[in-house]
Every structure is written in structure tokens, then in C-alpha cells.
Amino acid sequence: MYENSLSEKRMFSRASVECELTVSPVNMPMLPATVINISASGIYCISSRSIGDLTRVNIALRINGGEDIPARAVVIREEELSDSSYGIGLFFTRINERGRDIIIEYTSDIESNG
């Protein structure tokens, strides 16, 4: 598992999880990524390709085989990892209330079940 070395105060609970994510940067092909952790404000994921800091992306997230959660996000952090993949921090810039509620419920369930 990849760990975030930053000590941060977060507005929403963040849960470590591995689920699939599709990232669609403008003028680039869709890029599959694996979510490492998630909160109602953003996602940290691993991708085989660099996207670039401050790049705006459309995403589709599916948690536990549920409905797709579409959102828009911006890359707020990107780092090349030792295995030549990229750790990418995405901050949601647009997500509907239902999608945010699904994420909040999911992260709360994980946090309460340890």
C-alpha cells in the first residue's frame, strides 16, 4: 500500500481502499487508475502514466460494484513512484450531492468498522 507522508487536517474522513477509477484528461485518452484512498473531497490513486499538475480531468468512480459516480477534478499532486508508476492526488471540483453522499457513507462505514 502507498502511504501519504503528509500530515494534514481533513474536512472529510479518508479511507484506504482499492477500487477502479477511470480518468479522462482533456485531449488525452482515458486512463485507468487504482484508487488507494478516498474522501468526499478527493482521491489518491496510482496510474501508469503522468497526467500533470493542475490538469483538469473527468472521472468515473465505482465503489463496490455500485453505480458510477461521475465527477470533475484537478490534479493537485503528482509524484513518480519507485516502480515508475505515478501517485496522483485529485481534488473534486464538481461532484453531485448523491455521489458525495455515497463516498461519505462508504468512508464512514470503513472508519467505524476499523
VMD Tcl script that draws the C-alpha trace (Angstrom):
set ca {
  {0.00 0.00 0.00}
  {1.18 3.51 -0.71}
  {1.16 5.94 2.17}
  {0.67 9.65 2.18}
  {3.58 11.13 4.12}
  {1.87 14.48 4.53}
  {0.35 15.31 7.89}
  {-2.94 17.00 7.05}
  {-6.15 18.09 8.70}
  {-9.02 16.95 6.54}
  {-12.58 18.13 6.33}
  {-13.86 14.64 5.38}
  {-12.88 11.15 6.52}
  {-10.40 9.43 4.23}
  {-10.45 5.66 3.81}
  {-7.82 3.35 2.37}
  {-9.40 1.26 -0.33}
  {-8.57 -0.21 -3.69}
  {-11.23 0.31 -6.35}
  {-11.14 1.14 -10.02}
  {-11.24 4.63 -11.44}
  {-11.28 5.95 -14.99}
  {-9.62 9.32 -15.54}
  {-10.25 11.31 -18.72}
  {-7.84 14.23 -19.11}
  {-8.79 16.72 -21.83}
  {-7.14 15.87 -25.17}
  {-5.73 12.59 -23.80}
  {-7.07 9.02 -23.95}
  {-8.91 7.61 -20.96}
  {-6.56 6.38 -18.30}
  {-7.35 3.56 -15.87}
  {-6.14 4.10 -12.31}
  {-6.39 2.32 -8.98}
  {-7.76 4.27 -6.03}
  {-5.61 3.97 -2.91}
  {-7.63 6.24 -0.67}
  {-10.73 8.34 -1.00}
  {-12.68 11.05 0.75}
  {-15.64 13.22 -0.16}
  {-13.17 15.92 -1.26}
  {-10.79 13.86 -3.38}
  {-8.90 10.73 -4.32}
  {-5.32 9.50 -4.21}
  {-4.71 6.99 -7.00}
  {-1.97 5.16 -8.85}
  {-1.62 5.33 -12.62}
  {0.85 4.02 -15.16}
  {1.08 7.45 -16.79}
  {1.68 11.02 -15.72}
  {-1.20 13.46 -16.06}
  {0.46 16.68 -14.93}
  {-0.09 19.03 -12.00}
  {-3.18 21.24 -12.21}
  {-4.64 19.23 -15.11}
  {-8.44 19.16 -15.10}
  {-9.95 15.72 -15.55}
  {-13.31 13.99 -15.75}
  {-13.53 10.83 -13.68}
  {-15.83 7.87 -13.21}
  {-15.57 6.03 -9.92}
  {-17.32 2.82 -8.95}
  {-17.31 1.69 -5.33}
  {-18.05 -1.97 -4.55}
  {-19.71 -2.57 -7.91}
  {-22.29 0.15 -7.27}
  {-23.37 2.92 -9.56}
  {-20.84 5.07 -11.40}
  {-20.01 8.30 -9.63}
  {-19.09 10.90 -12.25}
  {-17.08 13.93 -11.15}
  {-14.63 16.55 -12.28}
  {-11.34 17.00 -10.51}
  {-7.98 18.72 -10.73}
  {-4.58 17.12 -10.18}
  {-3.23 18.75 -7.02}
  {-0.24 16.47 -6.58}
  {1.67 14.03 -8.73}
  {4.76 12.02 -7.88}
  {6.72 9.39 -9.75}
  {6.97 6.25 -7.63}
  {9.86 3.79 -7.40}
  {8.13 1.33 -9.77}
  {7.77 4.08 -12.45}
  {4.03 4.45 -11.83}
  {2.57 7.76 -10.66}
  {0.83 8.66 -7.43}
  {-1.83 11.24 -8.25}
  {-3.84 13.38 -5.84}
  {-7.16 14.55 -7.28}
  {-9.34 17.24 -5.72}
  {-13.01 17.20 -6.71}
  {-14.08 20.44 -8.37}
  {-17.54 19.16 -9.27}
  {-19.39 16.15 -7.87}
  {-23.11 15.78 -7.42}
  {-24.61 15.52 -3.95}
  {-25.59 11.86 -4.42}
  {-22.03 10.91 -5.37}
  {-20.56 12.79 -2.41}
  {-23.10 11.13 -0.08}
  {-22.13 7.67 -1.37}
  {-18.46 8.42 -0.66}
  {-19.22 9.85 2.80}
  {-21.28 6.79 3.71}
  {-18.61 4.43 2.39}
  {-15.73 6.13 4.23}
  {-17.78 6.36 7.44}
  {-18.57 2.63 7.26}
  {-14.89 1.74 6.84}
  {-13.84 4.08 9.66}
  {-16.45 2.69 12.07}
  {-15.62 -0.95 11.21}
  {-11.91 -0.36 11.65}
}
mol new
graphics top color blue
foreach p $ca { graphics top sphere $p radius 0.5 }
foreach p [lrange $ca 0 end-1] q [lrange $ca 1 end] { graphics top cylinder $p $q radius 0.2 }
display resetview
